[in-house]
């Protein structure tokens, strides 16, 4: 099996579904200005700021650019034998929570020990559904969708 280093269109679809498309900058729950499909830093390196706007095409371009960074992080942190669906699900996870959280997580340790230990992976994956210590329905749905895709390779959003 060839080493996976790039996400598929399914990864982008997963991210787009849960991030949603925002053509005007908004302050996300983490108090960071965000635009498009979850972009916080433009390809130029400038941070998104209040009052910024973009087109739908620009939002796709921002997402594509952002994915390059997150793919590199997932590639650096994971075993060389993860499948495309596993790589995609981890890239979505990393996109949402940041590479530092993935790198330091027990989830990553469990995956790197055995990427098909689905029982242990699910337990760890679903722990990442909280903001400020409180479980959020949107994050719970996202984690369930990501894990389902990780295990079965099928996008499912109705959790």
DRENTORKOL-3810 file (N, C-alpha, C; in nm, 4 decimals):
REM DRENTORKOL-3810
@n.u->0.0844; n.v->-0.1184; n.w->0.0000; ca.u->0.0000; ca.v->0.0000; ca.w->0.0000; c.u->0.0887; c.v->0.1244; c.w->0.0000
@n.u->0.0585; n.v->0.2170; n.w->-0.0889; ca.u->0.1344; ca.v->0.3415; ca.w->-0.0975; c.u->0.1012; c.v->0.4318; c.w->0.0209
@n.u->0.2006; n.v->0.5052; n.w->0.0654; ca.u->0.1805; ca.v->0.5996; ca.w->0.1750; c.u->0.0868; c.v->0.7116; c.w->0.1299
@n.u->-0.0107; n.v->0.7438; n.w->0.2136; ca.u->-0.1070; ca.v->0.8501; ca.w->0.1847; c.u->-0.0535; c.v->0.9806; c.w->0.2439
@n.u->-0.0483; n.v->1.0847; n.w->0.1610; ca.u->-0.0010; ca.v->1.2151; ca.w->0.2081; c.u->-0.0944; c.v->1.3294; c.w->0.1713
@n.u->-0.1975; n.v->1.3006; n.w->0.0940; ca.u->-0.2924; ca.v->1.4028; ca.w->0.0499; c.u->-0.4342; c.v->1.3564; c.w->0.0808
@n.u->-0.5173; n.v->1.4500; n.w->0.1189; ca.u->-0.6565; ca.v->1.4168; ca.w->0.1464; c.u->-0.7349; c.v->1.4055; c.w->0.0165
@n.u->-0.8463; n.v->1.3383; n.w->0.0239; ca.u->-0.9339; ca.v->1.3205; ca.w->-0.0927; c.u->-1.0454; c.v->1.4249; c.w->-0.0904
@n.u->-1.1256; n.v->1.4234; n.w->-0.1948; ca.u->-1.2430; ca.v->1.5120; ca.w->-0.2014; c.u->-1.3388; c.v->1.4832; c.w->-0.0867
@n.u->-1.3443; n.v->1.3593; n.w->-0.0402; ca.u->-1.4319; ca.v->1.3260; ca.w->0.0730; c.u->-1.3920; c.v->1.4030; c.w->0.1983
@n.u->-1.2629; n.v->1.4226; n.w->0.2178; ca.u->-1.2163; ca.v->1.4996; ca.w->0.3336; c.u->-1.2682; c.v->1.6420; c.w->0.3247
@n.u->-1.2535; n.v->1.7030; n.w->0.2080; ca.u->-1.3034; ca.v->1.8395; ca.w->0.1900; c.u->-1.4541; c.v->1.8450; c.w->0.2116
@n.u->-1.5261; n.v->1.7448; n.w->0.1643; ca.u->-1.6715; ca.v->1.7414; ca.w->0.1843; c.u->-1.7074; c.v->1.7317; c.w->0.3320
@n.u->-1.6335; n.v->1.6522; n.w->0.4061; ca.u->-1.6561; ca.v->1.6380; ca.w->0.5499; c.u->-1.6333; c.v->1.7720; c.w->0.6196
@n.u->-1.5232; n.v->1.8361; n.w->0.5878; ca.u->-1.4922; ca.v->1.9653; ca.w->0.6485; c.u->-1.5966; c.v->2.0697; c.w->0.6101
@n.u->-1.6295; n.v->2.0764; n.w->0.4817; ca.u->-1.7264; ca.v->2.1760; ca.w->0.4364; c.u->-1.8614; c.v->2.1564; c.w->0.5036
@n.u->-1.9017; n.v->2.0321; n.w->0.5204; ca.u->-2.0307; ca.v->2.0053; ca.w->0.5844; c.u->-2.0343; c.v->2.0611; c.w->0.7266
@n.u->-1.9301; n.v->2.0348; n.w->0.8037; ca.u->-1.9332; ca.v->2.0738; ca.w->0.9444; c.u->-1.8886; c.v->2.2171; c.w->0.9696
@n.u->-1.8018; n.v->2.2697; n.w->0.8875; ca.u->-1.7594; ca.v->2.4091; ca.w->0.9058; c.u->-1.8664; c.v->2.5053; c.w->0.8560
@n.u->-1.9361; n.v->2.4660; n.w->0.7487; ca.u->-2.0315; ca.v->2.5567; ca.w->0.6869; c.u->-1.9582; c.v->2.6647; c.w->0.6089
@n.u->-2.0300; n.v->2.7307; n.w->0.5212; ca.u->-1.9725; ca.v->2.8367; ca.w->0.4390; c.u->-2.0171; c.v->2.9717; c.w->0.4922
@n.u->-1.9200; n.v->3.0543; n.w->0.5281; ca.u->-1.9463; ca.v->3.1890; ca.w->0.5781; c.u->-1.8687; c.v->3.2878; c.w->0.4928
@n.u->-1.9420; n.v->3.3697; n.w->0.4190; ca.u->-1.8789; ca.v->3.4651; ca.w->0.3284; c.u->-1.8409; c.v->3.5952; c.w->0.3992
@n.u->-1.8869; n.v->3.6109; n.w->0.5227; ca.u->-1.8479; ca.v->3.7249; ca.w->0.6069; c.u->-1.7782; c.v->3.6690; c.w->0.7303
@n.u->-1.6699; n.v->3.7329; n.w->0.7695; ca.u->-1.5942; ca.v->3.6881; ca.w->0.8868; c.u->-1.6836; c.v->3.6868; c.w->1.0105
@n.u->-1.6633; n.v->3.5852; n.w->1.0931; ca.u->-1.7386; ca.v->3.5735; ca.w->1.2180; c.u->-1.6421; c.v->3.5294; c.w->1.3284
@n.u->-1.6801; n.v->3.5561; n.w->1.4497; ca.u->-1.6002; ca.v->3.5174; ca.w->1.5651; c.u->-1.6444; c.v->3.3783; c.w->1.6081
@n.u->-1.5575; n.v->3.2805; n.w->1.5925; ca.u->-1.5928; ca.v->3.1419; ca.w->1.6259; c.u->-1.5974; c.v->3.1234; c.w->1.7780
@n.u->-1.6454; n.v->3.0072; n.w->1.8262; ca.u->-1.6539; ca.v->2.9856; ca.w->1.9708; c.u->-1.5200; c.v->2.9987; c.w->2.0440
@n.u->-1.4096; n.v->2.9772; n.w->1.9713; ca.u->-1.2771; ca.v->2.9925; ca.w->2.0323; c.u->-1.2301; c.v->3.1379; c.w->2.0288
@n.u->-1.3205; n.v->3.2282; n.w->1.9863; ca.u->-1.2926; ca.v->3.3723; ca.w->1.9804; c.u->-1.1843; c.v->3.4062; c.w->1.8784
@n.u->-1.1887; n.v->3.3369; n.w->1.7633; ca.u->-1.0949; ca.v->3.3614; ca.w->1.6534; c.u->-1.1767; c.v->3.4008; c.w->1.5312
@n.u->-1.1360; n.v->3.5076; n.w->1.4619; ca.u->-1.2057; ca.v->3.5473; ca.w->1.3411; c.u->-1.1848; c.v->3.4430; c.w->1.2335
@n.u->-1.2945; n.v->3.4054; n.w->1.1701; ca.u->-1.2980; ca.v->3.2922; ca.w->1.0777; c.u->-1.3824; c.v->3.3300; c.w->0.9562
@n.u->-1.3464; n.v->3.2721; n.w->0.8412; ca.u->-1.4205; ca.v->3.2998; ca.w->0.7182; c.u->-1.4209; c.v->3.1752; c.w->0.6307
@n.u->-1.5086; n.v->3.1719; n.w->0.5319; ca.u->-1.5113; ca.v->3.0597; ca.w->0.4382; c.u->-1.5520; c.v->2.9319; c.w->0.5077
@n.u->-1.4708; n.v->2.8295; n.w->0.4906; ca.u->-1.4957; ca.v->2.6993; ca.w->0.5535; c.u->-1.4016; c.v->2.6780; c.w->0.6718
@n.u->-1.3926; n.v->2.7762; n.w->0.7582; ca.u->-1.3104; ca.v->2.7604; ca.w->0.8776; c.u->-1.1713; c.v->2.8196; c.w->0.8668
@n.u->-1.1478; n.v->2.9030; n.w->0.7686; ca.u->-1.0158; ca.v->2.9647; ca.w->0.7520; c.u->-0.9959; c.v->3.0745; c.w->0.8552
@n.u->-0.8797; n.v->3.0723; n.w->0.9199; ca.u->-0.8454; ca.v->3.1753; ca.w->1.0182; c.u->-0.7240; c.v->3.2577; c.w->0.9740
@n.u->-0.6465; n.v->3.2016; n.w->0.8824; ca.u->-0.5290; ca.v->3.2707; ca.w->0.8281; c.u->-0.5320; c.v->3.2561; c.w->0.6766
@n.u->-0.5246; n.v->3.3673; n.w->0.6080; ca.u->-0.5268; ca.v->3.3667; ca.w->0.4619; c.u->-0.3976; c.v->3.3079; c.w->0.4044
@n.u->-0.4015; n.v->3.2647; n.w->0.2780; ca.u->-0.2785; ca.v->3.2150; ca.w->0.2139; c.u->-0.1625; c.v->3.3157; c.w->0.2192
@n.u->-0.1933; n.v->3.4436; n.w->0.2282; ca.u->-0.0892; ca.v->3.5476; ca.w->0.2374; c.u->-0.0208; c.v->3.5495; c.w->0.3733
@n.u->-0.0821; n.v->3.4822; n.w->0.4722; ca.u->-0.0289; ca.v->3.4840; ca.w->0.6083; c.u->-0.1024; c.v->3.5809; c.w->0.7000
@n.u->-0.1853; n.v->3.6668; n.w->0.6437; ca.u->-0.2623; ca.v->3.7621; ca.w->0.7251; c.u->-0.3753; c.v->3.6890; c.w->0.7971
@n.u->-0.4047; n.v->3.7330; n.w->0.9181; ca.u->-0.5157; ca.v->3.6757; ca.w->0.9939; c.u->-0.6480; c.v->3.7325; c.w->0.9443
@n.u->-0.7498; n.v->3.6492; n.w->0.9473; ca.u->-0.8851; ca.v->3.6946; ca.w->0.9173; c.u->-0.9235; c.v->3.7956; c.w->1.0253
@n.u->-0.9916; n.v->3.9012; n.w->0.9847; ca.u->-1.0318; ca.v->4.0030; ca.w->1.0810; c.u->-1.1787; c.v->4.0428; c.w->1.0619
@n.u->-1.2304; n.v->4.1062; n.w->1.1621; ca.u->-1.3683; ca.v->4.1536; ca.w->1.1575; c.u->-1.3887; c.v->4.2389; c.w->1.0331
@n.u->-1.5021; n.v->4.2176; n.w->0.9652; ca.u->-1.5359; ca.v->4.2952; ca.w->0.8466; c.u->-1.4906; c.v->4.2328; c.w->0.7157
@n.u->-1.4068; n.v->4.1292; n.w->0.7212; ca.u->-1.3603; ca.v->4.0636; ca.w->0.5989; c.u->-1.4756; c.v->3.9908; c.w->0.5311
@n.u->-1.4695; n.v->3.9859; n.w->0.3978; ca.u->-1.5667; ca.v->3.9115; ca.w->0.3181; c.u->-1.4913; c.v->3.8331; c.w->0.2118
@n.u->-1.5565; n.v->3.7298; n.w->0.1589; ca.u->-1.4979; ca.v->3.6515; ca.w->0.0505; c.u->-1.6097; c.v->3.5976; c.w->-0.0375
@n.u->-1.5708; n.v->3.5461; n.w->-0.1513; ca.u->-1.6665; ca.v->3.4796; ca.w->-0.2401; c.u->-1.6627; c.v->3.3299; c.w->-0.2113
@n.u->-1.7584; n.v->3.2578; n.w->-0.2645; ca.u->-1.7599; ca.v->3.1118; ca.w->-0.2485; c.u->-1.6358; c.v->3.0495; c.w->-0.3124
@n.u->-1.5937; n.v->3.1019; n.w->-0.4273; ca.u->-1.4727; ca.v->3.0500; ca.w->-0.4930; c.u->-1.3483; c.v->3.0758; c.w->-0.4085
@n.u->-1.3400; n.v->3.1919; n.w->-0.3481; ca.u->-1.2263; ca.v->3.2212; ca.w->-0.2599; c.u->-1.2268; c.v->3.1276; c.w->-0.1394
@n.u->-1.3446; n.v->3.0996; n.w->-0.0858; ca.u->-1.3539; ca.v->3.0094; ca.w->0.0296; c.u->-1.2986; c.v->2.8718; c.w->-0.0057
@n.u->-1.3285; n.v->2.8236; n.w->-0.1259; ca.u->-1.2739; ca.v->2.6946; ca.w->-0.1710; c.u->-1.1226; c.v->2.7039; c.w->-0.1825
@n.u->-1.0721; n.v->2.8126; n.w->-0.2386; ca.u->-0.9270; ca.v->2.8307; ca.w->-0.2501; c.u->-0.8609; c.v->2.8342; c.w->-0.1124
@n.u->-0.9226; n.v->2.9032; n.w->-0.0181; ca.u->-0.8685; ca.v->2.9082; ca.w->0.1177; c.u->-0.8638; c.v->2.7686; c.w->0.1789
@n.u->-0.9712; n.v->2.6921; n.w->0.1600; ca.u->-0.9775; ca.v->2.5558; ca.w->0.2133; c.u->-0.8665; c.v->2.4702; c.w->0.1532
@n.u->-0.8511; n.v->2.4768; n.w->0.0229; ca.u->-0.7449; ca.v->2.3992; ca.w->-0.0429; c.u->-0.6079; c.v->2.4348; c.w->0.0134
@n.u->-0.5852; n.v->2.5639; n.w->0.0324; ca.u->-0.4568; ca.v->2.6082; ca.w->0.0879; c.u->-0.4397; c.v->2.5581; c.w->0.2312
@n.u->-0.5427; n.v->2.5725; n.w->0.3123; ca.u->-0.5374; ca.v->2.5263; ca.w->0.4515; c.u->-0.5100; c.v->2.3767; c.w->0.4591
@n.u->-0.5724; n.v->2.3008; n.w->0.3704; ca.u->-0.5562; ca.v->2.1551; ca.w->0.3732; c.u->-0.4110; c.v->2.1127; c.w->0.3535
@n.u->-0.3357; n.v->2.1856; n.w->0.2752; ca.u->-0.1945; ca.v->2.1514; ca.w->0.2536; c.u->-0.1200; c.v->2.1455; c.w->0.3867
@n.u->-0.1427; n.v->2.2445; n.w->0.4706; ca.u->-0.0781; ca.v->2.2482; ca.w->0.6019; c.u->-0.1232; c.v->2.1313; c.w->0.6901
@n.u->-0.2535; n.v->2.1104; n.w->0.6985; ca.u->-0.3049; ca.v->2.0052; ca.w->0.7867; c.u->-0.2668; c.v->1.8659; c.w->0.7371
@n.u->-0.2621; n.v->1.8471; n.w->0.6071; ca.u->-0.2151; ca.v->1.7190; ca.w->0.5516; c.u->-0.0705; c.v->1.6925; c.w->0.5938
@n.u->0.0125; n.v->1.7948; n.w->0.5888; ca.u->0.1530; ca.v->1.7781; ca.w->0.6301; c.u->0.1623; c.v->1.7377; c.w->0.7770
@n.u->0.0795; n.v->1.7974; n.w->0.8584; ca.u->0.0826; ca.v->1.7647; ca.w->1.0016; c.u->0.0364; c.v->1.6205; c.w->1.0254
@n.u->-0.0734; n.v->1.5823; n.w->0.9634; ca.u->-0.1233; ca.v->1.4449; ca.w->0.9808; c.u->-0.0200; c.v->1.3458; c.w->0.9278
@n.u->0.0388; n.v->1.3754; n.w->0.8145; ca.u->0.1420; ca.v->1.2880; ca.w->0.7585; c.u->0.2601; c.v->1.2745; c.w->0.8552
@n.u->0.3017; n.v->1.3837; n.w->0.9154; ca.u->0.4162; ca.v->1.3813; ca.w->1.0068; c.u->0.3876; c.v->1.3026; c.w->1.1344
@n.u->0.2625; n.v->1.3040; n.w->1.1790; ca.u->0.2285; ca.v->1.2441; ca.w->1.3087; c.u->0.1848; c.v->1.0986; c.w->1.3012
@n.u->0.1437; n.v->1.0518; n.w->1.1834; ca.u->0.0825; ca.v->0.9189; ca.w->1.1763; c.u->0.1729; c.v->0.8165; c.w->1.1099
@n.u->0.1385; n.v->0.6925; n.w->1.1316; ca.u->0.2063; ca.v->0.5804; ca.w->1.0678; c.u->0.1968; c.v->0.5928; c.w->0.9162
@n.u->0.2884; n.v->0.5273; n.w->0.8497; ca.u->0.2898; ca.v->0.5330; ca.w->0.7032; c.u->0.1859; c.v->0.4421; c.w->0.6384
@n.u->0.1193; n.v->0.3590; n.w->0.7173; ca.u->0.0248; ca.v->0.2637; ca.w->0.6588; c.u->-0.1218; c.v->0.2975; c.w->0.6844
@n.u->-0.1518; n.v->0.4226; n.w->0.7230; ca.u->-0.2931; ca.v->0.4573; ca.w->0.7373; c.u->-0.3567; c.v->0.4626; c.w->0.5987
@n.u->-0.4824; n.v->0.4271; n.w->0.5920; ca.u->-0.5552; ca.v->0.4251; ca.w->0.4648; c.u->-0.5993; c.v->0.5668; c.w->0.4263
@n.u->-0.6499; n.v->0.5801; n.w->0.3054; ca.u->-0.6999; ca.v->0.7105; ca.w->0.2605; c.u->-0.8114; c.v->0.7604; c.w->0.3513
@n.u->-0.9065; n.v->0.6753; n.w->0.3848; ca.u->-1.0172; ca.v->0.7196; ca.w->0.4695; c.u->-0.9685; c.v->0.7572; c.w->0.6089
@n.u->-0.8716; n.v->0.6857; n.w->0.6610; ca.u->-0.8174; ca.v->0.7189; ca.w->0.7922; c.u->-0.7443; c.v->0.8530; c.w->0.7877
@n.u->-0.6652; n.v->0.8722; n.w->0.6837; ca.u->-0.5929; ca.v->0.9984; ca.w->0.6658; c.u->-0.6922; c.v->1.1148; c.w->0.6542
@n.u->-0.7964; n.v->1.0968; n.w->0.5756; ca.u->-0.8976; ca.v->1.2008; ca.w->0.5567; c.u->-0.9657; c.v->1.2362; c.w->0.6886
@n.u->-1.0080; n.v->1.1365; n.w->0.7624; ca.u->-1.0777; ca.v->1.1612; ca.w->0.8889; c.u->-0.9862; c.v->1.2326; c.w->0.9881
@n.u->-0.8609; n.v->1.1922; n.w->0.9924; ca.u->-0.7656; ca.v->1.2576; ca.w->1.0820; c.u->-0.7369; c.v->1.4007; c.w->1.0369
@n.u->-0.7367; n.v->1.4241; n.w->0.9069; ca.u->-0.7152; ca.v->1.5599; ca.w->0.8568; c.u->-0.8323; c.v->1.6496; c.w->0.8955
@n.u->-0.9546; n.v->1.5999; n.w->0.8871; ca.u->-1.0716; ca.v->1.6769; ca.w->0.9306; c.u->-1.0622; c.v->1.7073; c.w->1.0802
@n.u->-1.0266; n.v->1.6072; n.w->1.1580; ca.u->-1.0089; ca.v->1.6227; ca.w->1.3027; c.u->-0.9061; c.v->1.7316; c.w->1.3309
@n.u->-0.7911; n.v->1.7227; n.w->1.2643; ca.u->-0.6820; ca.v->1.8178; ca.w->1.2823; c.u->-0.7232; c.v->1.9576; c.w->1.2373
@n.u->-0.7957; n.v->1.9670; n.w->1.1286; ca.u->-0.8445; ca.v->2.0948; ca.w->1.0764; c.u->-0.9302; c.v->2.1646; c.w->1.1807
@n.u->-1.0127; n.v->2.0886; n.w->1.2495; ca.u->-1.1047; ca.v->2.1444; ca.w->1.3475; c.u->-1.0374; c.v->2.1757; c.w->1.4810
@n.u->-0.9488; n.v->2.0893; n.w->1.5252; ca.u->-0.8930; ca.v->2.1019; ca.w->1.6601; c.u->-0.7497; c.v->2.1531; c.w->1.6657
@n.u->-0.6834; n.v->2.1518; n.w->1.5515; ca.u->-0.5451; ca.v->2.1986; ca.w->1.5470; c.u->-0.4453; c.v->2.0867; c.w->1.5629
@n.u->-0.3300; n.v->2.1032; n.w->1.5001; ca.u->-0.2284; ca.v->1.9973; ca.w->1.5033; c.u->-0.1720; c.v->1.9696; c.w->1.6424
@n.u->-0.1614; n.v->2.0693; n.w->1.7270; ca.u->-0.1065; ca.v->2.0454; ca.w->1.8615; c.u->-0.1952; c.v->1.9499; c.w->1.9400
@n.u->-0.3270; n.v->1.9652; n.w->1.9274; ca.u->-0.4187; ca.v->1.8752; ca.w->1.9974; c.u->-0.4075; c.v->1.7328; c.w->1.9443
@n.u->-0.3974; n.v->1.7178; n.w->1.8126; ca.u->-0.3797; ca.v->1.5836; ca.w->1.7571; c.u->-0.2492; c.v->1.5237; c.w->1.8049
@n.u->-0.1416; n.v->1.5987; n.w->1.7933; ca.u->-0.0081; ca.v->1.5471; ca.w->1.8266; c.u->0.0018; c.v->1.4977; c.w->1.9711
@n.u->-0.0620; n.v->1.5692; n.w->2.0634; ca.u->-0.0506; ca.v->1.5335; ca.w->2.2054; c.u->-0.1602; c.v->1.4387; c.w->2.2532
@n.u->-0.2487; n.v->1.3964; n.w->2.1644; ca.u->-0.3658; ca.v->1.3186; ca.w->2.2068; c.u->-0.3379; c.v->1.1705; c.w->2.2282
@n.u->-0.4135; n.v->1.1139; n.w->2.3190; ca.u->-0.4135; ca.v->0.9686; ca.w->2.3356; c.u->-0.4698; c.v->0.9035; c.w->2.2098
@n.u->-0.5617; n.v->0.9705; n.w->2.1434; ca.u->-0.6157; ca.v->0.9194; ca.w->2.0175; c.u->-0.5024; c.v->0.8861; c.w->1.9204
@n.u->-0.4096; n.v->0.9775; n.w->1.9012; ca.u->-0.2995; ca.v->0.9532; ca.w->1.8078; c.u->-0.2133; c.v->0.8364; c.w->1.8544
@n.u->-0.1889; n.v->0.8279; n.w->1.9830; ca.u->-0.1092; ca.v->0.7159; ca.w->2.0359; c.u->-0.1773; c.v->0.5816; c.w->2.0064
@n.u->-0.3096; n.v->0.5772; n.w->2.0251; ca.u->-0.3853; ca.v->0.4539; ca.w->1.9991; c.u->-0.3815; c.v->0.4200; c.w->1.8499
@n.u->-0.4007; n.v->0.5195; n.w->1.7654; ca.u->-0.3970; ca.v->0.4960; ca.w->1.6208; c.u->-0.2597; c.v->0.4478; c.w->1.5769
@n.u->-0.1568; n.v->0.5114; n.w->1.6268; ca.u->-0.0218; ca.v->0.4721; ca.w->1.5860; c.u->0.0179; c.v->0.3352; c.w->1.6397
@n.u->-0.0454; n.v->0.2928; n.w->1.7478; ca.u->-0.0212; ca.v->0.1574; ca.w->1.7990; c.u->-0.0909; c.v->0.0537; c.w->1.7112
@n.u->-0.2139; n.v->0.0856; n.w->1.6681; ca.u->-0.2902; ca.v->-0.0068; ca.w->1.5840; c.u->-0.4049; c.v->0.0699; c.w->1.5184
@n.u->-0.3885; n.v->0.1107; n.w->1.3920; ca.u->-0.4907; ca.v->0.1929; ca.w->1.3274; c.u->-0.6226; c.v->0.1218; c.w->1.2998
@n.u->-0.6319; n.v->-0.0070; n.w->1.3316; ca.u->-0.7587; ca.v->-0.0784; ca.w->1.3143; c.u->-0.8178; c.v->-0.1265; c.w->1.4473
@n.u->-0.7705; n.v->-0.0727; n.w->1.5583; ca.u->-0.8298; ca.v->-0.1022; ca.w->1.6889; c.u->-0.9485; c.v->-0.0072; c.w->1.7085
@n.u->-1.0563; n.v->-0.0339; n.w->1.6332; ca.u->-1.1683; ca.v->0.0588; ca.w->1.6247; c.u->-1.2374; c.v->0.0842; c.w->1.7576
@n.u->-1.2398; n.v->-0.0131; n.w->1.8454; ca.u->-1.3057; ca.v->0.0065; ca.w->1.9754; c.u->-1.2299; c.v->0.1119; c.w->2.0555
@n.u->-1.1000; n.v->0.0968; n.w->2.0675; ca.u->-1.0194; ca.v->0.1924; ca.w->2.1442; c.u->-1.0147; c.v->0.3288; c.w->2.0754
@n.u->-1.0065; n.v->0.3297; n.w->1.9433; ca.u->-1.0008; ca.v->0.4558; ca.w->1.8689; c.u->-1.1308; c.v->0.5333; c.w->1.8863
@n.u->-1.2434; n.v->0.4640; n.w->1.8784; ca.u->-1.3728; ca.v->0.5327; ca.w->1.8937; c.u->-1.3838; c.v->0.5988; c.w->2.0304
@n.u->-1.3428; n.v->0.5290; n.w->2.1345; ca.u->-1.3483; ca.v->0.5856; ca.w->2.2705; c.u->-1.2697; c.v->0.7162; c.w->2.2757
@n.u->-1.1493; n.v->0.7150; n.w->2.2203; ca.u->-1.0652; ca.v->0.8347; ca.w->2.2231; c.u->-1.1186; c.v->0.9447; c.w->2.1314
@n.u->-1.1639; n.v->0.9055; n.w->2.0131; ca.u->-1.2118; ca.v->1.0038; ca.w->1.9143; c.u->-1.3302; c.v->1.0841; c.w->1.9685
@n.u->-1.4236; n.v->1.0122; n.w->2.0296; ca.u->-1.5470; ca.v->1.0771; ca.w->2.0729; c.u->-1.5285; c.v->1.1651; c.w->2.1965
@n.u->-1.4118; n.v->1.1573; n.w->2.2606; ca.u->-1.3835; ca.v->1.2451; ca.w->2.3753; c.u->-1.3665; c.v->1.3912; c.w->2.3324
@n.u->-1.3405; n.v->1.4127; n.w->2.2055; ca.u->-1.3087; ca.v->1.5468; ca.w->2.1550; c.u->-1.4340; c.v->1.6209; c.w->2.1076
@n.u->-1.5356; n.v->1.6240; n.w->2.1913; ca.u->-1.6634; ca.v->1.6870; ca.w->2.1553; c.u->-1.6993; c.v->1.8035; c.w->2.2467
@n.u->-1.5997; n.v->1.8573; n.w->2.3170; ca.u->-1.6279; ca.v->1.9603; ca.w->2.4171; c.u->-1.5633; c.v->2.0939; c.w->2.3822
@n.u->-1.6299; n.v->2.1986; n.w->2.4259; ca.u->-1.5743; ca.v->2.3338; ca.w->2.4225; c.u->-1.5975; c.v->2.3916; c.w->2.5613
@n.u->-1.4932; n.v->2.4438; n.w->2.6207; ca.u->-1.5005; ca.v->2.4962; ca.w->2.7578; c.u->-1.5568; c.v->2.3920; c.w->2.8538
@n.u->-1.5196; n.v->2.2643; n.w->2.8317; ca.u->-1.5598; ca.v->2.1559; ca.w->2.9200; c.u->-1.7008; c.v->2.1043; c.w->2.9011
@n.u->-1.7749; n.v->2.1626; n.w->2.8074; ca.u->-1.9141; ca.v->2.1231; ca.w->2.7855; c.u->-1.9295; c.v->2.0548; c.w->2.6502
@n.u->-1.9930; n.v->1.9374; n.w->2.6506; ca.u->-2.0177; ca.v->1.8653; ca.w->2.5255; c.u->-2.1136; c.v->1.9463; c.w->2.4385
@n.u->-2.0786; n.v->1.9592; n.w->2.3112; ca.u->-2.1623; ca.v->2.0320; ca.w->2.2162; c.u->-2.2166; c.v->1.9361; c.w->2.1121
@n.u->-2.3445; n.v->1.9504; n.w->2.0795; ca.u->-2.4089; ca.v->1.8614; ca.w->1.9837; c.u->-2.3376; c.v->1.8633; c.w->1.8487
@n.u->-2.3017; n.v->1.9810; n.w->1.7996; ca.u->-2.2336; ca.v->1.9908; ca.w->1.6703; c.u->-2.1006; c.v->1.9177; c.w->1.6692
@n.u->-2.0242; n.v->1.9306; n.w->1.7776; ca.u->-1.8959; ca.v->1.8599; ca.w->1.7854; c.u->-1.9169; c.v->1.7096; c.w->1.8015
@n.u->-2.0194; n.v->1.6709; n.w->1.8746; ca.u->-2.0495; ca.v->1.5286; ca.w->1.8898; c.u->-2.0855; c.v->1.4682; c.w->1.7542
@n.u->-2.1671; n.v->1.5380; n.w->1.6771; ca.u->-2.2035; ca.v->1.4907; ca.w->1.5431; c.u->-2.0800; c.v->1.4828; c.w->1.4528
@n.u->-1.9953; n.v->1.5846; n.w->1.4595; ca.u->-1.8745; ca.v->1.5848; ca.w->1.3756; c.u->-1.7829; c.v->1.4691; c.w->1.4124
@n.u->-1.7586; n.v->1.4492; n.w->1.5410; ca.u->-1.6695; ca.v->1.3392; ca.w->1.5820; c.u->-1.7261; c.v->1.2046; c.w->1.5397
@n.u->-1.8584; n.v->1.1862; n.w->1.5535; ca.u->-1.9201; ca.v->1.0609; ca.w->1.5093; c.u->-1.9039; c.v->1.0421; c.w->1.3587
@n.u->-1.9236; n.v->1.1470; n.w->1.2811; ca.u->-1.9085; ca.v->1.1375; ca.w->1.1356; c.u->-1.7644; c.v->1.1080; c.w->1.0971
@n.u->-1.6710; n.v->1.1772; n.w->1.1611; ca.u->-1.5294; ca.v->1.1532; ca.w->1.1307; c.u->-1.4910; c.v->1.0090; c.w->1.1636
@n.u->-1.5328; n.v->0.9632; n.w->1.2820; ca.u->-1.4966; ca.v->0.8261; ca.w->1.3180; c.u->-1.5625; c.v->0.7258; c.w->1.2246
@n.u->-1.6877; n.v->0.7454; n.w->1.1904; ca.u->-1.7568; ca.v->0.6542; ca.w->1.0991; c.u->-1.6825; c.v->0.6470; c.w->0.9664
@n.u->-1.6423; n.v->0.7624; n.w->0.9170; ca.u->-1.5660; ca.v->0.7651; ca.w->0.7916; c.u->-1.4302; c.v->0.6960; c.w->0.8101
@n.u->-1.3643; n.v->0.7210; n.w->0.9239; ca.u->-1.2361; ca.v->0.6557; ca.w->0.9543; c.u->-1.2503; c.v->0.5036; c.w->0.9454
@n.u->-1.3556; n.v->0.4504; n.w->1.0060; ca.u->-1.3720; ca.v->0.3047; ca.w->1.0119; c.u->-1.4286; c.v->0.2459; c.w->0.8830
@n.u->-1.5302; n.v->0.3091; n.w->0.8273; ca.u->-1.6030; ca.v->0.2468; ca.w->0.7163; c.u->-1.5782; c.v->0.3094; c.w->0.5795
@n.u->-1.5188; n.v->0.4292; n.w->0.5760; ca.u->-1.4920; ca.v->0.4936; ca.w->0.4481; c.u->-1.6152; c.v->0.5471; c.w->0.3787
@n.u->-1.7214; n.v->0.5698; n.w->0.4555; ca.u->-1.8473; ca.v->0.6200; ca.w->0.4010; c.u->-1.8821; c.v->0.7483; c.w->0.4752
@n.u->-1.9118; n.v->0.8534; n.w->0.4002; ca.u->-1.9552; ca.v->0.9780; ca.w->0.4628; c.u->-2.0978; c.v->0.9626; c.w->0.5131
@n.u->-2.1162; n.v->0.9938; n.w->0.6391; ca.u->-2.2484; ca.v->0.9867; ca.w->0.7016; c.u->-2.2590; c.v->1.1058; c.w->0.7954
@n.u->-2.3636; n.v->1.1849; n.w->0.7778; ca.u->-2.3753; ca.v->1.3088; ca.w->0.8544; c.u->-2.4925; c.v->1.3102; c.w->0.9505
@n.u->-2.5756; n.v->1.2092; n.w->0.9514; ca.u->-2.7007; ca.v->1.2149; ca.w->1.0287; c.u->-2.6884; c.v->1.1492; c.w->1.1658
@n.u->-2.5913; n.v->1.1909; n.w->1.2413; ca.u->-2.5776; ca.v->1.1387; ca.w->1.3785; c.u->-2.6485; c.v->1.2308; c.w->1.4755
END
